[in-house]
Amino acid sequence: MTAKLRGEAGQAFPIYVVMVAGLLFLAFAFFTVGKASALRNGAQGAADSAALAAAQQSRELFGAPFYASLPGGTLDVFLQGHPVLGCPAAHSYAAANGAKIDPPVSGCIASPGGERDEISVKVKTLKPVGASVVPGMKKKFANGHATAVIEWRCPKWRSVDYNDDGVQDQYFFLCRGQMLTISPESPPPWSQVSKILFDVHLVDS
């Protein structure tokens, strides 16, 4: 009787080993899938922050040419032809979030559009998923893509030349229900009015 039990135990042992090995494989596979998913989320977060940073930096750089356009009444020219120069910030923010703009040059594209500019970025994580029981994951990187817009918020505005000397002395902007007055001779700090004049946000890409 004892010998029979020992024989059955001996036969069951290989099955037990296979079951344990299978469970371990599944555990490592699920871990890899989870790690890859987290990496993809991280890549998308890096892309979002990079696109927003690029748009915000571009808005900051609008200050000097925007104010320069006011005295001579060339604001329309500025709105239709201003440069969008925020891509350096995209590179910095991508790196700060464990990713890089990829490709380095064409991975950040600014598309001036008059009163609505777009900046699109593509990023790739700096680190791959790493060694795994799942084939092909060792050198698998995650990618992210995001687009941010810089949108002019003040479709209704007018200027006044009090002295009839060709120099505009006062501007009045209606920005989505908010009134803003700017005197070109003594304009407020750009940081105080930039968010009223221009909205920055992500869009579906």
Secondary structure, DSSP 4 states (H G I P E B T S, - for coil): -HHHHHHHHHHHHHHHHHHHHHHHHHHHHHHHHHHHHHHHHHHHHHHHHHHHHHHHHHHHHTHHHHHHHTTTT-HHHHHHH-----HHHHHHHHHHTTEEESSTTTTEEEE--TTEEEEEEEEEESS---S-SSTT-TTPPPEEEEEEEEEE---EEEEE-TTSSS---EEEEEETTEEEEE-TTSPPPHHHHHHHHEEEEEE--
